[in-house]
Amino acid sequence: MIQVGMFSTPPPPIPQGKPPPPPMGGGGAQFQPLSFKPFKAPDGEFDGKRLRKSVMRKTVDYNCSVVNMLECRVWQRDERDRSCLQADVCYASEMLPPPAYPMNPINAVVSKFVRTSTNKAKVKEESEVAVGLWFTWPPAKEPSCATWPPVSRLVVEMMKREWPQQWPGLLDELHALSKRGPTQTELVLFVFLRIAEDVATLQNLESNQRRRDLYQAMTANMESMFGFFLSLLEENYKLYEATMKAQNLQPAQQHCRVVLMTLTVYVEWVSVQHIFADDGKLLKSLCFLLSEDNLKMEAAECLLQIVSRKGKLDERRPLILLFGKAPMSTIFAAADRAVMGP
């Protein structure tokens, strides 16, 4: 029985202090399952500290998994309401982080690493080895054409990290590499094609500062690069004409096609002074190639990108060259051949 004067006396005051915090006990974790024990982060090894080491590190992206876990905590009572995932890649997006599976750890198996980083010194060494390998490749043993795009992509990824600050002589090395043989020439063209796509067309670099650095470096060297493209186009077209009777058109024809594909990517954004240099040599060459059945599609696509450019009237005025007698005759002849047939 409760007495009347039991609660009449107030509690004694606490001298020069604050009231103690309420006891947590079991009441502080009322929205967590009893079996939930967060993992402690290791003291001597964490992702930010490993940046100083010359080792490969792989980081797993947990953003989607953590969001799913927070959403599931709204309605799930405990681990009894969590369903087991099927061993299929389609269910990877529903995966939760490992602390969410205290009773079923098999669902916490990582299916894919999404990011890989290396030390810069190691990237520099690997880039020199890759380019040096193609310098020393024997001409008598040509590699398969299936290896050109992957190797060019590898060199481009190295360029994104090292050029031009840490690799100033890259363009000279690529120009020297293109003289080693037809395979090396096509590799260099693919490198120029991919780097232009990533920097200017797709703009898929994560760092805007790196993209600006690469863009400025390409713009500063655009005169030599365009001269390199036009010289390759002229050289391989002469070889294409010389081997036409010998029925051995594949190497020269393939080089001409890759040069035209590379030029198509560049003419979208480079300065017009490079396109109309040497009295419109590029435009005249493209109009002339419209008469070649094996090269007319690539030449027409490159020409379309040039005439589709937007800009000031002074920048587009050199396009009047296309309305000359010789260019218009080749364009009309190519159109008639496309409609009427050869």
Wavefront OBJ file of the C-alpha trace (Angstrom):
o trace
v 0.000 0.000 0.000
v 1.290 3.488 -0.911
v 1.618 5.858 2.027
v 0.571 9.491 1.769
v 3.878 11.141 2.683
v 6.009 8.769 0.675
v 6.743 11.155 -2.253
v 6.310 14.448 -0.429
v 10.070 15.011 0.076
v 11.874 16.266 -3.084
v 15.181 14.691 -4.101
v 18.314 16.294 -2.689
v 20.036 18.864 -4.969
v 23.221 17.875 -6.814
v 25.985 20.343 -5.855
v 27.777 21.991 -8.845
v 26.961 19.359 -11.385
v 24.551 18.183 -13.998
v 21.994 15.460 -13.604
v 23.338 12.067 -14.642
v 22.286 10.743 -18.067
v 19.506 8.190 -18.158
v 20.709 4.592 -18.071
v 20.911 3.044 -21.551
v 20.901 -0.632 -20.623
v 18.584 -2.518 -22.912
v 16.332 0.457 -23.587
v 18.826 2.323 -25.775
v 18.827 -0.355 -28.486
v 15.104 -0.854 -28.799
v 15.170 -0.616 -32.618
v 18.141 -2.960 -33.095
v 18.064 -6.753 -32.995
v 19.856 -8.249 -30.021
v 22.236 -10.187 -32.280
v 23.424 -7.066 -34.127
v 27.076 -6.356 -33.314
v 28.765 -3.758 -35.526
v 32.208 -4.666 -36.752
v 35.048 -2.534 -35.443
v 37.237 -0.819 -38.015
v 40.853 -2.022 -37.892
v 43.128 0.484 -36.224
v 46.310 0.039 -38.243
v 44.885 -0.501 -41.730
v 42.182 1.474 -43.486
v 41.519 2.570 -47.033
v 42.816 6.103 -46.715
v 46.077 4.933 -45.183
v 46.795 2.427 -47.931
v 47.100 5.221 -50.494
v 50.737 5.638 -49.465
v 51.650 2.040 -50.299
v 52.570 0.636 -53.716
v 49.934 -2.079 -53.606
v 46.787 -2.891 -55.504
v 43.646 -2.111 -53.542
v 40.070 -2.966 -54.361
v 37.170 -1.060 -52.863
v 33.603 -2.342 -52.749
v 30.792 0.145 -53.329
v 28.314 -0.255 -50.446
v 26.117 2.774 -51.175
v 23.195 0.858 -52.691
v 23.420 -1.900 -50.075
v 23.359 0.497 -47.130
v 20.339 2.334 -48.556
v 18.514 -0.983 -48.948
v 19.323 -1.920 -45.352
v 17.975 1.388 -44.017
v 14.759 0.968 -46.001
v 14.302 -2.592 -44.765
v 14.650 -1.523 -41.126
v 11.378 0.381 -41.443
v 9.265 -2.767 -41.698
v 11.488 -5.715 -40.737
v 11.230 -6.984 -37.181
v 14.575 -8.780 -37.148
v 16.535 -11.291 -39.263
v 13.431 -13.510 -39.516
v 11.921 -11.116 -42.064
v 15.018 -11.039 -44.258
v 14.831 -13.259 -47.322
v 17.737 -15.279 -48.691
v 19.069 -14.096 -52.028
v 19.450 -16.351 -55.012
v 22.929 -16.914 -56.423
v 22.337 -14.814 -59.525
v 23.730 -11.503 -60.710
v 20.201 -10.108 -61.099
v 19.823 -10.093 -57.300
v 23.123 -8.318 -56.601
v 21.348 -4.962 -56.269
v 19.302 -6.351 -53.344
v 22.381 -7.418 -51.402
v 22.841 -5.881 -47.944
v 26.160 -5.175 -46.197
v 27.678 -7.957 -44.052
v 26.495 -6.570 -40.650
v 22.900 -7.124 -41.821
v 23.424 -10.895 -42.059
v 24.454 -12.043 -38.569
v 22.452 -15.279 -38.905
v 23.029 -15.914 -42.621
v 26.560 -14.792 -43.561
v 26.540 -16.579 -46.914
v 24.530 -13.686 -48.396
v 27.370 -11.276 -47.617
v 29.707 -12.726 -50.261
v 31.024 -9.973 -52.544
v 30.162 -10.589 -56.186
v 32.076 -7.786 -57.937
v 34.805 -5.263 -57.226
v 33.940 -1.892 -58.696
v 37.099 0.143 -58.232
v 40.792 -0.568 -58.550
v 43.629 1.822 -57.809
v 47.399 1.600 -57.928
v 50.291 3.749 -56.962
v 51.243 6.370 -59.576
v 54.806 5.142 -59.804
v 53.544 1.675 -60.619
v 51.234 3.038 -63.361
v 54.170 4.890 -64.893
v 56.267 1.712 -64.948
v 53.448 -0.312 -66.504
v 52.863 2.332 -69.192
v 56.512 2.344 -70.207
v 56.540 -1.449 -70.354
v 53.385 -1.543 -72.512
v 54.669 0.971 -75.062
v 58.125 -0.594 -75.047
v 56.608 -3.999 -75.774
v 55.085 -2.727 -79.012
v 58.392 -1.074 -79.928
v 60.204 -4.384 -79.697
v 57.499 -6.525 -81.323
v 59.089 -8.382 -84.262
v 57.595 -7.299 -87.621
v 57.537 -10.889 -88.869
v 55.152 -11.925 -86.058
v 52.126 -9.689 -86.341
v 49.697 -9.955 -83.386
v 46.032 -10.629 -83.858
v 43.852 -7.650 -84.795
v 41.628 -8.507 -81.816
v 44.354 -7.202 -79.484
v 44.453 -3.655 -80.907
v 41.373 -2.121 -79.221
v 42.171 -3.536 -75.733
v 45.802 -2.439 -75.911
v 44.793 1.017 -77.142
v 42.309 1.290 -74.275
v 45.096 0.370 -71.847
v 47.374 3.088 -73.225
v 44.513 5.613 -73.065
v 43.876 4.831 -69.399
v 47.561 5.410 -68.732
v 47.396 8.711 -70.629
v 44.514 9.857 -68.436
v 46.717 9.475 -65.373
v 50.184 10.426 -66.612
v 50.016 12.681 -69.684
v 51.219 15.390 -70.129
v 52.757 16.142 -66.718
v 54.429 12.799 -66.003
v 54.775 11.638 -69.616
v 55.805 14.650 -71.749
v 57.363 12.621 -74.560
v 54.306 10.480 -75.252
v 53.426 11.970 -78.656
v 56.981 11.545 -79.911
v 56.932 7.926 -78.761
v 53.614 7.296 -80.515
v 54.862 8.878 -83.752
v 57.980 6.730 -83.609
v 55.875 3.671 -82.813
v 53.677 4.234 -85.878
v 56.737 3.790 -88.125
v 57.491 0.319 -86.811
v 54.894 -1.419 -88.953
v 51.224 -1.546 -89.990
v 50.096 -3.072 -86.701
v 51.759 -0.361 -84.627
v 50.313 2.310 -86.938
v 46.777 1.088 -86.353
v 47.409 0.857 -82.619
v 48.496 4.514 -82.516
v 45.404 5.561 -84.480
v 43.138 3.719 -82.045
v 44.893 5.472 -79.146
v 44.217 8.912 -80.664
v 40.629 7.878 -81.400
v 39.840 6.661 -77.875
v 41.447 9.570 -76.045
v 39.458 12.065 -78.139
v 36.219 10.193 -77.418
v 36.825 10.131 -73.662
v 38.058 13.722 -73.315
v 35.994 15.705 -75.835
v 33.027 13.649 -77.061
v 31.886 11.539 -74.087
v 33.653 13.524 -71.340
v 33.610 10.507 -69.048
v 36.579 11.445 -66.873
v 35.784 11.612 -63.167
v 38.011 14.641 -62.540
v 37.157 17.848 -64.377
v 40.660 19.169 -63.761
v 42.227 16.151 -65.475
v 39.854 16.536 -68.406
v 40.834 20.198 -68.788
v 44.525 19.318 -68.636
v 44.146 16.663 -71.323
v 42.000 18.940 -73.478
v 44.560 21.743 -73.292
v 47.405 19.352 -74.087
v 45.568 17.991 -77.123
v 44.705 21.502 -78.326
v 48.311 22.629 -77.975
v 49.536 19.686 -80.089
v 46.635 19.625 -82.554
v 48.659 21.011 -85.467
v 51.160 18.158 -85.346
v 48.405 15.603 -84.735
v 46.364 16.750 -87.740
v 49.477 16.756 -89.890
v 50.136 13.205 -88.760
v 46.585 12.121 -89.670
v 46.658 13.719 -93.122
v 50.081 12.301 -93.942
v 48.908 8.824 -92.958
v 45.756 9.208 -95.052
v 47.721 10.329 -98.103
v 50.382 7.656 -97.689
v 47.953 4.791 -97.228
v 45.699 5.931 -100.066
v 48.668 5.852 -102.434
v 49.448 2.370 -101.180
v 45.772 1.470 -101.613
v 45.878 2.542 -105.269
v 49.166 0.722 -105.860
v 47.878 -2.576 -104.460
v 44.455 -2.359 -106.106
v 45.557 -4.503 -109.047
v 47.298 -7.009 -106.790
v 44.044 -7.727 -104.875
v 45.810 -7.038 -101.569
v 43.818 -4.064 -100.321
v 43.206 -5.073 -96.733
v 46.105 -3.348 -94.838
v 46.019 -0.017 -96.693
v 42.219 0.066 -96.812
v 41.959 -0.645 -93.090
v 44.426 2.129 -92.276
v 42.494 4.617 -94.393
v 39.276 3.673 -92.638
v 40.789 4.072 -89.168
v 42.277 7.462 -90.111
v 38.868 8.636 -91.342
v 37.179 7.358 -88.174
v 39.732 9.220 -86.057
v 39.292 12.428 -88.054
v 35.509 12.145 -87.652
v 35.890 12.355 -83.876
v 38.303 15.290 -84.005
v 36.545 17.522 -86.549
v 33.574 17.931 -84.183
v 35.457 20.128 -81.712
v 38.888 21.194 -82.995
v 39.571 24.714 -84.223
v 38.457 25.363 -87.785
v 41.930 26.526 -88.758
v 43.108 22.908 -88.600
v 40.204 21.675 -90.726
v 40.678 24.259 -93.487
v 44.483 24.318 -93.391
v 46.547 24.009 -96.595
v 43.807 25.540 -98.744
v 41.162 23.018 -97.649
v 43.274 19.912 -98.243
v 41.151 17.815 -95.898
v 37.870 18.807 -97.586
v 39.254 18.070 -101.037
v 40.545 14.686 -99.892
v 37.187 13.748 -98.383
v 35.320 14.733 -101.545
v 37.751 12.706 -103.627
v 37.309 9.621 -101.396
v 33.551 9.690 -101.989
v 34.232 7.978 -105.307
v 35.860 4.961 -103.612
v 33.326 2.263 -102.787
v 35.385 0.876 -99.896
v 35.944 4.260 -98.220
v 32.941 6.395 -99.150
v 30.930 5.728 -95.970
v 33.724 6.855 -93.637
v 34.531 9.857 -95.853
v 30.865 10.905 -96.007
v 30.483 10.661 -92.234
v 33.577 12.800 -91.667
v 32.368 15.358 -94.204
v 28.951 15.435 -92.534
v 30.501 16.246 -89.165
v 32.378 19.175 -90.711
v 29.379 20.767 -92.432
v 27.195 20.198 -89.336
v 29.416 22.284 -87.078
v 27.823 25.365 -85.560
v 29.675 28.618 -85.162
v 30.127 32.157 -86.359
v 29.786 33.144 -89.995
v 33.499 33.869 -90.330
v 34.327 30.370 -89.090
v 31.963 28.707 -91.567
v 32.889 30.835 -94.584
v 35.672 28.434 -95.754
v 32.951 25.835 -96.410
v 32.350 27.693 -99.685
v 35.193 25.547 -101.023
v 32.710 22.677 -101.243
v 30.707 24.590 -103.851
v 33.575 24.620 -106.314
v 33.368 22.755 -109.593
v 35.623 19.842 -108.648
v 34.105 19.120 -105.184
v 30.522 19.431 -106.433
v 31.188 17.132 -109.375
v 32.591 14.427 -107.089
v 29.672 14.807 -104.655
v 27.084 14.552 -107.459
v 28.908 11.593 -109.004
v 28.934 9.783 -105.654
v 25.219 10.518 -105.186
v 24.382 9.227 -108.672
v 26.399 6.085 -108.075
v 24.651 5.484 -104.755
v 21.212 5.854 -106.364
v 21.758 4.211 -109.739
v 24.415 1.705 -108.750
v 27.896 1.223 -110.211
l 1 2 3 4 5 6 7 8 9 10 11 12 13 14 15 16 17 18 19 20 21 22 23 24 25 26 27 28 29 30 31 32 33 34 35 36 37 38 39 40 41 42 43 44 45 46 47 48 49 50 51 52 53 54 55 56 57 58 59 60 61 62 63 64 65 66 67 68 69 70 71 72 73 74 75 76 77 78 79 80 81 82 83 84 85 86 87 88 89 90 91 92 93 94 95 96 97 98 99 100 101 102 103 104 105 106 107 108 109 110 111 112 113 114 115 116 117 118 119 120 121 122 123 124 125 126 127 128 129 130 131 132 133 134 135 136 137 138 139 140 141 142 143 144 145 146 147 148 149 150 151 152 153 154 155 156 157 158 159 160 161 162 163 164 165 166 167 168 169 170 171 172 173 174 175 176 177 178 179 180 181 182 183 184 185 186 187 188 189 190 191 192 193 194 195 196 197 198 199 200 201 202 203 204 205 206 207 208 209 210 211 212 213 214 215 216 217 218 219 220 221 222 223 224 225 226 227 228 229 230 231 232 233 234 235 236 237 238 239 240 241 242 243 244 245 246 247 248 249 250 251 252 253 254 255 256 257 258 259 260 261 262 263 264 265 266 267 268 269 270 271 272 273 274 275 276 277 278 279 280 281 282 283 284 285 286 287 288 289 290 291 292 293 294 295 296 297 298 299 300 301 302 303 304 305 306 307 308 309 310 311 312 313 314 315 316 317 318 319 320 321 322 323 324 325 326 327 328 329 330 331 332 333 334 335 336 337 338 339 340 341 342
